[in-house]
Amino acid sequence: MNIYDVIHRRRDVRAEFTGAPIPGDALDRVLAAAHAAPSVGLSQPWDFVLVNDPAVRGAFHAHVQTERATFAATLEGDAAARFAGIKVEGILESSLSIVVTYDPERGGPAVLGRHAIADTGLYSVCLAIQNLWLAATAERLGVGWVSFYREPFLRRLLGIPETIRPVAWLCVGPVARHHDTPDLERHGWRRRRPLTEALHHDHW
Amino acid sequence: MNIYDVIHRRRDVRAEFTGAPIPGDALDRVLAAAHAAPSVGLSQPWDFVLVNDPAVRGAFHAHVQTERATFAATLEGDAAARFAGIKVEGILESSLSIVVTYDPERGGPAVLGRHAIADTGLYSVCLAIQNLWLAATAERLGVGWVSFYREPFLRRLLGIPETIRPVAWLCVGPVARHHDTPDLERHGWRRRRPLTEALHHDHW
């Protein structure tokens, strides 16, 4: 698939997972793509926890339900009504969950390019996530990033060391379809901004 | 270009910029790719400042030289010698610089998916940067991410408001080549880690 087709076809998937198995060679290509991302000082500070265990996914799903309610309680009127109709995760329906983490000590203590901006290590992990997302889209798999969770809960659930930060819980697997329009736009939550509004020349 | 070819061909470019102009249609496709990235709550919290002005680029380059010296002063022995031979930016030689920023207020106050993890907005900006990087690679352009700078300096230089955070200074333009091996590995700074060491199953 052409890279622009992939970039524009990619969606944050919640409701369309079929639960069918992911072909092993496709998963290998997707993980190798993530691992080929750029990273500050070539630190490659990411790890990937592949979560199949239904008990672990069930426990995470229950936690996310609680956090969904926490967010819902902050909304009023129209926003509350719109949010009530939006599915925010496919943890149980997707074929696999992949938790991506950040190790700030990897490649240290002197990480080339990180002395002035500590967050650049975290940025690297996100670049790996986008590689993963695009490769999965090219394999006709869906990806949904779940962020309705508390990091300490996820750390305890997976036995992640205190020094490592979980960055994302990704639901991955075959999907019935990729929608043309993002879920949140289809559900009236928010409309996409024109690119022209995001461009500046030489000065803000 | 096939997406896997792009992902594995992509490099962080410093020394290979030719300075030739970027075709306008290629730049349009690259920026549209960045803007098509996923974002928490569809907030699209990024902006892109296209910096052509030689005076602005010169001032930034001088600042980066100072920060390079700051980092160099933390190194000892072999590391100091290796770092001395590594070019860390192509600010003056590349055709265009693109500064990517993060607006935490975009789409607020209740950004869907951000109540539990404030950094998810910042993560979105990084996903846009990786889209930009891959699209540029497909256009046979090089990209180099410069992170040897202090955010307040860059904010003042470009007149970026206090509420907006600069995330990256990207050097972009035609290149003589994309090396097969990352610069930092070619220069003996650090070797890439095998993917197998980054994989965990069900539990850390």
Interface residues (C-beta under 8 A of the other chain):
Chain A: M1 N2 I3 Y4 V6 I7 H8 R10 D12 R29 L31 A32 A33 H35 A36 A37 P38 V40 G41 L42 S43 Q44 W46 D47 F48 V49 L50 V51 N52 D53 V56 E67 T70 F71 T74 L75 A79 F83 I86 V88 G107 A110 L112 G113 R114 H115 A116 I117 D119 T120 L122 Y123 C126 L127 I129 Q130 N131 W133 L134 A135 A138 W145 S147 F148 Y149 R150 E151 L158 G159 I160 P161 I164 V167 A168 P182 L184 E185 W189 R190 R192 R193 L195 A198 L199 H200 H201 D202 H203 W204
Chain B: M1 N2 I3 Y4 V6 I7 H8 R10 R11 D12 R29 L31 A32 A33 H35 A36 A37 P38 V40 G41 L42 S43 Q44 W46 D47 F48 V49 L50 V51 N52 D53 V56 E67 T70 F71 T74 L75 A79 F83 I86 V88 G107 A110 L112 G113 R114 H115 A116 I117 D119 T120 L122 Y123 C126 L127 I129 Q130 N131 W133 L134 A135 A138 W145 S147 F148 Y149 R150 E151 L158 G159 I160 P161 I164 V167 A168 P182 L184 E185 W189 R190 R192 R193 L195 A198 L199 H200 H201 D202 H203 W204
